[in-house]
Amino acid sequence: MDAVNLFDHKGRFFEVLQETPRAQTAVMTIAPRQDAGPEETHDGDQIIYIIEGEALVRMKDQERRAPAGTLILIPTGTPHHVRNVGWVPLFFLTIYAPPAY
């Protein structure tokens, strides 16, 4: 079993934690009032789970605030962007299916 403690990786901007041929897990930490980089799309589904902080997630032309505890499914090919709108680091888990990185 490949078990990982997510909090051991808190503070790193982006880190892939696990991977199989069909899925990949990663964590991301975004500094206060910063973003994850340019808008992007993936050739598979992406699931984001906000662990700490508050994000503003844009998918296509819709935006939603996402506090800790929020789960977001980003369908294949959907343009999206994540920004930390809070004053503390944003820490989240992301799952890609299939692997994206």
C-alpha angles and dihedrals in degrees: 000000000000103000119173131189103224093203091062085069099042113128096035114116095226131349131169108223107178138009141185128170089268106035144022134198126207140164129220133194119197121191119239114288092005133110139227093250130266124349111277144183131209135210090233141035121289126203120197124194116188109220101172135005130014128285134195105217120195120196114181102315098336126093129195134180110235117195124187111302095035119133119201129187115204110194123223113286096011114141108233143169134192125207131178106233095176137084095243129062116283111229122185145162119230128193122199122196109217103019114270102188 
